[in-house]
Amino acid sequence: MIGKTLFDKLWDSHLVRENEDGTSLLYIDRHLIHEVTSPQAFEGMRLANRSLWRTEANVAVPDHNIPTKDREKGIEDPISKLQVDTLDANCDSFKIKEFKMSNPNQGIVHVIGPEQGLTLPGMTIVCGDSHTSTHGALGALAFGIGTSEVEHVLSTQCLIQQKTKNMLIKVNGELKQGITAKDLILYIIGKIGTAGGTGYAIEFGGDAIKSLSMEGRMTVCNMTIEAGARAGLIAVDQKTLDYVKDKPFSPKGALWTEACEYWETLQSDENAVFDKIIEFNADKINPMVTWGTSPELVTDVENEIPFSSNDKFQLALNYMGLEMGMPIKNILLDKIFIGSCTNSRIEDLREAAKIVDGKKVSDSIKLAMVVPGSGPVKLQAEQEGLDKIFINAGFEWRDPGCSMCLAMNADRLEAGERCASTSNRNFEGRQGQGGRTHLVSPAMAAAAAIKGYFVNVTNADWGN
């Protein structure tokens, strides 16, 4: 008998009905909501006089539009304020639990889900945000949805979906010292391209994946969407259970024991058949830096921008103000952003703080900022003294939010400014109209802040 993949197990356990047209109706366990994609959905509910199907399955938090500086002054931008106020009003009206802007547990939706135990193994999880794939790191089937689907989940707790194929990306061996989950996923995207995972749910496996911390696994799954797949998955192991245990919303007592018995089955069977398998060697991965306007336009820091007759390359270079053959280390920077749902957890901040401790941000850098992913992350970092390390080095220490990842609040690049960013997308205008984004790990961003240009943090003498 053919075994099942992890994706198949999660899909089958939530399958309500298979339709004649090839689609399926899936039950959704957790619906995460933020201020950007939910207003129209709630308005649709009111117009149709619908009520929530299962109130406790929904949890909301504002993150995209909120200020990360001088928050006590409120939200100055009227559009941003309207979106956040509307979320507050909708959650109050429909009695949905919300971590409001003033709540000490507020943060980026994809940070607070796992942090609070709202994300659990075996769940189906959706949010009106493409980086919902993050939650797959806990052995959950998690993917982003559109506004009309947000309304559908609110109303029915179900979604009509087309089942995707199974892909296994296996990373063999050990990562070299100083190489992070961000380098790993950028390397994979560079190899398979941003369409490489289209039509698949990607399970990540192999020794290098197993060796990652839970936060590192979240970074990998977070950027699965940049590889073209809506969902990324990592099998449940003891690290998963240890991470989930004692979270505020995790099961307790006998329910915990019962849950663990089920969660321990959430791996692909040994005889499971994948539609596609791709293998990489971990020791081939070096610190990665994107140079273009897509995450697939990436190379390691010791390389030069590649030569190509591809029109896409030239258009990207024209926008970025770079040339083929230019060494990555020759790229001068204006701003540094450490944050986003990809790299704003406590391990990310520790990694960056270790690099900048006792050093100073280069005079050539206009702004270097650290934006924790949540209130609890910020508090823990401050208890560990990381905030003082950053501030003493010349960084700004901000309040939690999406911030400069997508420039929907006051944190943005000006036209022509170049940024080393720990976020997930380097599209044209992503961090501000005309802004130029280079995606890197927290350690690489921190080192770039000190030098004013990219350096190889795995070299012992980079700081000399």
C-alpha positions as CSV (number, residue, x, y, z in Angstrom):
1,M,0.0,0.0,0.0
2,I,1.4,3.4,-1.0
3,G,2.1,5.7,1.9
4,K,1.0,9.3,2.3
5,T,2.9,12.5,2.2
6,L,2.5,15.0,5.1
7,F,0.5,17.2,2.7
8,D,-1.8,14.3,1.8
9,K,-2.4,13.5,5.5
10,L,-3.3,17.1,6.3
11,W,-5.5,17.4,3.2
12,D,-7.3,14.2,3.8
13,S,-8.0,14.9,7.5
14,H,-9.7,18.2,6.5
15,L,-11.5,17.1,3.4
16,V,-15.2,17.8,3.7
17,R,-16.2,16.9,0.1
18,E,-14.7,16.2,-3.3
19,N,-16.6,18.0,-6.0
20,E,-17.3,16.7,-9.5
21,D,-15.3,19.5,-11.1
22,G,-12.1,18.3,-9.4
23,T,-12.2,20.8,-6.6
24,S,-12.5,20.0,-2.9
25,L,-14.1,21.6,0.1
26,L,-11.7,21.9,3.0
27,Y,-12.4,22.6,6.6
28,I,-10.2,25.4,8.1
29,D,-9.1,25.2,11.7
30,R,-7.6,28.7,12.1
31,H,-8.2,32.0,10.4
32,L,-5.8,34.8,11.0
33,I,-6.9,38.3,10.1
34,H,-5.2,41.6,9.7
35,E,-6.3,45.1,8.6
36,V,-5.5,45.1,4.9
37,T,-7.5,42.2,3.4
38,S,-10.4,42.0,5.8
39,P,-12.6,45.2,5.5
40,Q,-14.4,44.1,2.3
41,A,-14.9,40.6,3.7
42,F,-16.6,42.0,6.8
43,E,-18.7,44.4,4.7
44,G,-19.8,41.4,2.6
45,M,-20.9,39.6,5.7
46,R,-23.0,42.5,6.8
47,L,-24.6,43.0,3.4
48,A,-25.6,39.3,3.3
49,N,-26.7,39.4,6.9
50,R,-24.3,36.5,7.7
51,S,-22.9,35.6,11.1
52,L,-19.5,33.9,11.9
53,W,-19.6,30.2,11.6
54,R,-17.1,29.6,14.4
55,T,-16.0,32.7,16.3
56,E,-13.2,31.2,18.3
57,A,-11.4,30.0,15.1
58,N,-10.7,33.6,14.1
59,V,-7.9,35.8,15.6
60,A,-6.9,39.3,14.4
61,V,-4.0,41.7,14.7
62,P,-3.1,44.9,13.0
63,D,0.4,44.8,11.6
64,H,0.8,46.2,8.1
65,N,-0.1,49.9,8.7
66,I,0.8,50.6,12.3
67,P,3.6,52.9,13.2
68,T,6.9,51.5,14.6
69,K,8.0,54.8,16.1
70,D,6.2,57.2,18.5
71,R,3.2,54.8,18.6
72,E,1.8,56.7,21.6
73,K,1.0,59.6,19.2
74,G,-1.4,57.3,17.3
75,I,-1.5,56.7,13.5
76,E,-0.9,59.9,11.5
77,D,-1.7,58.6,8.0
78,P,-5.5,58.8,7.6
79,I,-5.8,55.8,5.3
80,S,-3.7,53.6,7.6
81,K,-5.7,54.9,10.6
82,L,-8.9,54.1,8.8
83,Q,-7.8,50.5,8.1
84,V,-6.7,49.8,11.7
85,D,-9.8,51.5,13.2
86,T,-12.0,49.4,10.8
87,L,-10.4,46.2,11.9
88,D,-10.9,47.2,15.6
89,A,-14.6,48.0,14.9
90,N,-15.2,44.8,12.9
91,C,-13.6,42.6,15.6
92,D,-15.6,44.3,18.3
93,S,-18.8,43.9,16.3
94,F,-18.2,40.2,15.5
95,K,-16.6,39.4,18.9
96,I,-13.4,38.2,17.3
97,K,-10.3,38.0,19.5
98,E,-7.9,40.8,18.5
99,F,-4.4,41.8,19.6
100,K,-5.0,45.5,19.2
101,M,-2.2,48.0,18.6
102,S,-1.9,48.7,22.3
103,N,-1.9,45.1,23.3
104,P,1.5,43.9,24.6
105,N,1.2,40.7,22.6
106,Q,0.6,42.6,19.3
107,G,2.9,41.9,16.4
108,I,3.2,40.6,12.9
109,V,0.5,38.0,12.2
110,H,2.9,35.3,11.2
111,V,5.0,35.9,14.3
112,I,2.2,35.9,16.9
113,G,0.5,32.8,15.5
114,P,3.2,30.3,16.4
115,E,4.3,32.4,19.4
116,Q,0.9,32.3,21.1
117,G,0.2,28.7,20.2
118,L,-2.6,29.8,17.8
119,T,-0.6,27.8,15.2
120,L,-0.5,24.1,16.0
121,P,0.6,21.0,14.2
122,G,-2.0,19.3,12.1
123,M,-4.1,22.5,11.5
124,T,-5.3,24.0,8.3
125,I,-4.5,27.7,8.6
126,V,-5.4,30.6,6.3
127,C,-4.9,34.3,6.3
128,G,-5.4,37.1,3.7
129,D,-1.6,37.3,3.3
130,S,0.7,35.2,1.0
131,H,3.3,34.6,3.7
132,T,0.9,32.4,5.6
133,S,3.1,29.6,4.4
134,T,5.3,30.4,7.4
135,H,3.0,28.3,9.7
136,G,3.8,25.2,7.7
137,A,7.0,25.0,9.8
138,L,4.9,23.5,12.6
139,G,3.5,20.6,10.4
140,A,0.4,22.6,9.5
141,L,-1.2,23.1,6.1
142,A,-1.1,26.9,5.8
143,F,-1.6,29.2,2.8
144,G,-2.7,32.7,1.9
145,I,-6.1,33.5,0.6
146,G,-7.9,36.4,-1.2
147,T,-10.5,38.8,0.2
148,S,-13.5,36.9,-1.2
149,E,-12.0,33.8,0.4
150,V,-11.6,35.6,3.7
151,E,-15.4,36.2,3.7
152,H,-16.0,32.6,2.7
153,V,-14.0,31.3,5.7
154,L,-15.7,33.8,8.1
155,S,-19.1,32.6,6.9
156,T,-18.5,28.8,6.5
157,Q,-15.2,27.9,8.1
158,C,-14.5,26.1,4.8
159,L,-12.8,26.8,1.5
160,I,-13.1,25.4,-2.1
161,Q,-9.6,24.4,-3.2
162,Q,-7.8,22.6,-6.0
163,K,-5.4,20.0,-4.6
164,T,-1.8,20.6,-5.6
165,K,0.9,18.1,-6.3
166,N,3.6,17.1,-3.9
167,M,7.2,18.2,-4.0
168,L,10.0,17.2,-1.7
169,I,13.1,19.5,-1.4
170,K,15.7,17.6,0.5
171,V,18.8,19.5,1.8
172,N,21.5,17.0,2.6
173,G,24.4,17.4,5.0
174,E,25.2,20.3,7.3
175,L,25.2,24.0,6.8
176,K,28.6,25.7,7.2
177,Q,29.2,27.8,10.3
178,G,27.5,31.1,10.0
179,I,25.1,30.0,7.2
180,T,21.4,30.6,8.2
181,A,18.0,29.5,7.1
182,K,17.6,32.7,5.1
183,D,20.7,31.9,3.1
184,L,19.3,28.4,2.6
185,I,16.0,29.4,1.2
186,L,17.5,32.2,-1.0
187,Y,19.9,29.6,-2.4
188,I,17.0,27.2,-3.1
189,I,15.0,30.0,-4.8
190,G,18.0,30.9,-6.9
191,K,18.3,27.3,-8.1
192,I,14.6,26.5,-8.8
193,G,13.3,30.0,-9.7
194,T,10.3,31.8,-8.5
195,A,8.1,29.5,-10.6
196,G,9.8,26.3,-9.5
197,G,7.2,25.4,-6.9
198,T,4.1,26.5,-8.9
199,G,1.4,23.8,-8.6
200,Y,3.0,22.1,-5.7
201,A,3.0,22.0,-1.9
202,I,6.6,21.8,-0.9
203,E,7.8,19.7,1.9
204,F,11.3,20.5,3.1
205,G,13.4,17.6,4.4
206,G,16.9,16.3,4.9
207,D,19.5,16.7,7.7
208,A,20.0,20.4,7.1
209,I,16.3,21.1,7.6
210,K,16.1,18.9,10.6
211,S,19.0,20.7,12.2
212,L,17.3,24.1,11.9
213,S,15.6,25.6,14.9
214,M,11.8,26.2,14.8
215,E,12.4,29.8,14.0
216,G,14.8,28.9,11.2
217,R,12.2,26.5,9.8
218,M,9.6,29.3,9.8
219,T,12.0,31.4,7.7
220,V,12.3,28.7,5.2
221,C,8.5,28.1,5.0
222,N,7.8,31.8,5.0
223,M,9.6,32.2,1.6
224,T,8.0,29.1,0.0
225,I,5.7,31.5,-1.7
226,E,8.7,33.2,-3.3
227,A,9.5,29.8,-4.8
228,G,6.1,29.7,-6.4
229,A,4.3,27.4,-4.0
230,R,1.4,28.5,-1.8
231,A,2.3,26.1,1.0
232,G,5.5,24.9,2.6
233,L,5.7,22.1,5.1
234,I,8.2,20.6,7.6
235,A,7.4,17.3,9.4
236,V,6.7,17.3,13.1
237,D,9.6,16.2,15.4
238,Q,10.6,16.7,19.0
239,K,11.7,20.2,18.3
240,T,8.1,21.0,17.1
241,L,6.6,19.6,20.3
242,D,9.1,21.3,22.6
243,Y,8.3,24.7,20.8
244,V,4.6,24.3,21.1
245,K,4.5,23.1,24.7
246,D,3.2,25.7,27.2
247,K,2.3,28.3,24.7
248,P,-0.7,30.4,25.8
249,F,-3.2,28.8,23.5
250,S,-1.6,25.3,23.3
251,P,-3.5,22.3,24.7
252,K,-3.0,21.6,28.4
253,G,-3.0,18.4,30.6
254,A,-4.7,15.4,29.1
255,L,-5.5,17.3,25.9
256,W,-1.8,17.9,25.4
257,T,-0.9,14.2,25.7
258,E,-3.7,13.3,23.3
259,A,-2.6,16.0,20.8
260,C,1.0,14.9,20.9
261,E,0.0,11.3,20.1
262,Y,-1.6,12.6,16.9
263,W,1.1,15.2,16.1
264,E,3.8,12.6,16.2
265,T,2.2,10.9,13.1
266,L,2.6,14.1,11.0
267,Q,5.5,13.0,8.8
268,S,5.5,11.7,5.3
269,D,5.4,7.9,5.3
270,E,8.7,6.2,4.2
271,N,7.0,4.8,1.1
272,A,5.2,8.0,0.3
273,V,5.4,9.0,-3.4
274,F,6.2,12.6,-4.3
275,D,5.5,14.0,-7.7
276,K,8.9,15.7,-7.8
277,I,12.0,15.5,-5.6
278,I,14.9,18.0,-5.7
279,E,18.0,17.5,-3.6
280,F,20.7,20.0,-2.6
281,N,23.9,19.8,-0.6
282,A,24.0,22.1,2.4
283,D,27.8,22.6,2.2
284,K,27.4,24.4,-1.2
285,I,25.5,27.2,0.5
286,N,27.3,30.5,1.3
287,P,25.9,33.9,2.5
288,M,23.4,35.0,-0.1
289,V,22.5,38.5,-1.5
290,T,19.9,39.3,-4.1
291,W,21.0,41.8,-6.7
292,G,17.9,42.1,-8.9
293,T,14.1,42.7,-8.6
294,S,13.1,39.1,-7.9
295,P,14.2,36.7,-5.1
296,E,15.5,34.4,-7.8
297,L,18.1,37.0,-8.9
298,V,20.5,36.0,-6.2
299,T,24.1,35.0,-5.7
300,D,26.6,34.5,-2.9
301,V,28.4,37.5,-1.5
302,E,31.8,36.4,-2.9
303,N,30.5,36.4,-6.5
304,E,29.8,39.0,-9.1
305,I,26.5,39.9,-10.7
306,P,26.2,37.3,-13.5
307,F,26.4,38.1,-17.2
308,S,23.3,37.3,-19.3
309,S,21.6,38.3,-22.5
310,N,18.3,37.8,-20.8
311,D,16.2,41.0,-21.0
312,K,14.9,40.4,-17.5
313,F,18.4,40.7,-16.2
314,Q,19.0,44.0,-17.9
315,L,15.7,45.5,-16.8
316,A,16.4,44.4,-13.2
317,L,19.9,45.9,-13.3
318,N,18.6,49.2,-14.8
319,Y,16.2,49.5,-12.0
320,M,18.8,48.6,-9.4
321,G,21.5,50.9,-10.8
322,L,24.0,48.0,-11.1
323,E,26.0,46.4,-13.9
324,M,26.8,42.8,-14.9
325,G,30.1,41.6,-13.6
326,M,30.0,44.0,-10.6
327,P,31.3,42.3,-7.4
328,I,28.5,42.0,-4.7
329,K,31.0,43.5,-2.2
330,N,31.2,46.7,-4.2
331,I,27.5,47.5,-3.7
332,L,27.2,50.5,-1.4
333,L,24.1,50.8,0.8
334,D,22.0,53.6,2.2
335,K,19.7,51.9,4.7
336,I,19.4,48.7,6.7
337,F,16.2,47.0,7.7
338,I,16.2,44.1,10.2
339,G,12.6,42.9,10.6
340,S,9.6,41.4,8.8
341,C,7.7,38.1,9.2
342,T,10.8,36.4,7.7
343,N,13.4,37.5,10.1
344,S,12.2,39.4,13.2
345,R,12.1,36.7,15.9
346,I,14.4,36.6,18.9
347,E,17.0,34.3,17.3
348,D,17.2,36.7,14.3
349,L,17.8,39.6,16.7
350,R,20.4,37.7,18.7
351,E,22.2,36.8,15.4
352,A,22.3,40.5,14.3
353,A,23.2,41.8,17.8
354,K,26.2,39.4,18.0
355,I,27.5,41.0,14.8
356,V,27.2,44.6,15.8
357,D,28.1,44.3,19.5
358,G,30.8,46.8,20.3
359,K,30.8,48.3,16.8
360,K,29.3,51.4,15.1
361,V,27.0,51.8,12.1
362,S,29.0,53.2,9.2
363,D,28.7,57.0,8.6
364,S,27.6,56.3,5.1
365,I,24.4,54.6,6.3
366,K,21.5,57.0,6.6
367,L,19.3,54.8,8.7
368,A,19.7,51.4,10.3
369,M,16.6,50.0,12.0
370,V,15.6,46.9,14.0
371,V,11.8,46.1,14.2
372,P,11.0,43.2,16.4
373,G,8.2,40.8,15.2
374,S,6.0,41.1,18.3
375,G,5.7,42.6,21.7
376,P,7.0,39.5,23.4
377,V,10.0,39.4,21.1
378,K,10.7,43.1,21.9
379,L,10.4,42.5,25.6
380,Q,12.6,39.4,25.6
381,A,15.2,41.3,23.5
382,E,15.2,44.1,26.0
383,Q,15.5,41.7,28.9
384,E,18.6,40.3,27.2
385,G,20.0,43.7,26.5
386,L,19.9,43.4,22.8
387,D,18.2,46.8,22.4
388,K,21.1,48.5,24.1
389,I,23.6,46.7,21.8
390,F,21.7,48.0,18.7
391,I,21.1,51.5,20.1
392,N,24.8,51.8,21.1
393,A,25.8,50.7,17.6
394,G,23.6,53.4,16.0
395,F,20.5,51.4,15.1
396,E,17.0,52.7,15.8
397,W,15.0,50.3,18.0
398,R,11.4,50.2,17.0
399,D,8.0,48.9,18.0
400,P,6.6,45.7,16.3
401,G,5.0,45.7,12.9
402,C,5.6,44.9,9.2
403,S,7.4,48.2,8.8
404,M,9.7,48.7,5.8
405,C,9.0,45.2,4.4
406,L,6.3,46.7,2.3
407,A,6.2,50.4,3.1
408,M,2.5,50.6,4.0
409,N,3.4,52.9,7.0
410,A,6.0,55.7,7.4
411,D,8.9,53.3,7.2
412,R,10.0,53.4,3.5
413,L,12.8,54.0,1.1
414,E,13.1,57.1,-1.0
415,A,13.6,56.8,-4.7
416,G,17.1,55.6,-5.5
417,E,17.9,54.5,-1.9
418,R,19.5,51.1,-1.5
419,C,18.7,48.8,1.4
420,A,20.0,45.6,2.9
421,S,16.8,44.0,4.1
422,T,15.9,40.8,6.0
423,S,12.5,40.8,4.4
424,N,11.2,38.5,1.7
425,R,10.6,40.5,-1.5
426,N,12.8,42.8,-3.5
427,F,10.2,43.7,-6.2
428,E,10.3,47.2,-7.7
429,G,8.9,49.7,-5.2
430,R,8.3,47.1,-2.6
431,Q,10.0,49.1,0.1
432,G,9.1,52.5,-1.3
433,Q,8.7,53.9,-4.8
434,G,12.0,53.8,-6.6
435,G,13.7,52.0,-3.6
436,R,16.2,49.3,-4.3
437,T,16.1,46.2,-2.1
438,H,18.8,43.5,-1.4
439,L,17.5,40.5,0.6
440,V,20.0,39.0,3.1
441,S,20.1,37.3,6.5
442,P,20.0,39.2,9.8
443,A,23.8,38.7,10.2
444,M,24.5,39.9,6.7
445,A,22.3,43.0,7.2
446,A,24.0,43.8,10.5
447,A,27.5,43.5,9.0
448,A,26.5,45.6,6.0
449,A,25.3,48.3,8.5
450,I,28.8,48.4,10.1
451,K,30.7,48.4,6.8
452,G,28.3,50.3,4.5
453,Y,28.6,47.6,1.9
454,F,28.2,43.8,1.8
455,V,30.8,41.6,3.5
456,N,31.1,37.8,4.1
457,V,30.1,37.3,7.8
458,T,31.5,33.8,7.7
459,N,35.1,35.2,7.3
460,A,36.6,35.6,10.7
461,D,38.3,38.9,9.7
462,W,35.3,40.6,8.2
463,G,35.3,43.3,10.9
464,N,39.0,44.2,10.5
